[in-house]
């Protein structure tokens, strides 16, 4: 939480939510580590493997939290340690899930129209900034931007025009059917779109 803003910024994520074991969003699966358990419980391994694979979510959480889990099998006490099992998280439709030790991270990879438009706006900002550098503009120079009007990007530009202008120091951003004195750039996000852009320094 202390570095949450940094994480969100670095991985370009809108929101970070913390889930506990009771959320029931992440479903964990457990499998025995035969290399670790075999030498200790060889004769019981078949039954032990079945018992481990039938663990409830609460039992898995208890093992993760305490680092050990005690159980009885055919009157013999079994002590499971973290290295005795492999715990993974089931994939969630629309999410990518990764595990490392007791840490589980799930990333929502569904792209809404709003997110797609913001992504296009950020790509356009990047192209305009590169053109500023190529033309030798100073960091503080104000500009006017002309962009070829294309249906794939028009809505994204109109919905994020203030953001684009603020990031590029543009006094105005105009969409035109035909751009004169143009530079051709490629917007690679989601779709491969070639557009004409012209930037002029405001004197």
Secondary structure, 3 states (H helix, E strand, C coil): CCCHHHHHHHHCCCCCCCCCHHHCCCCEEEEECHHHHHHHHHHHHHHHHHHHHCCCHHHHHHHHHHCEEEEEECCEEEEEEHHHEEEEECCCCCEEEEEECCEEEEEECCCCHHHHHHHHHHHHHHHHHHHHHHCCCCCCCCEEEEEECCHHHHHHHHHCHHHHHHHHCEEEEEEECCCCCCEEEEECCCCCEEEEEEEEECC
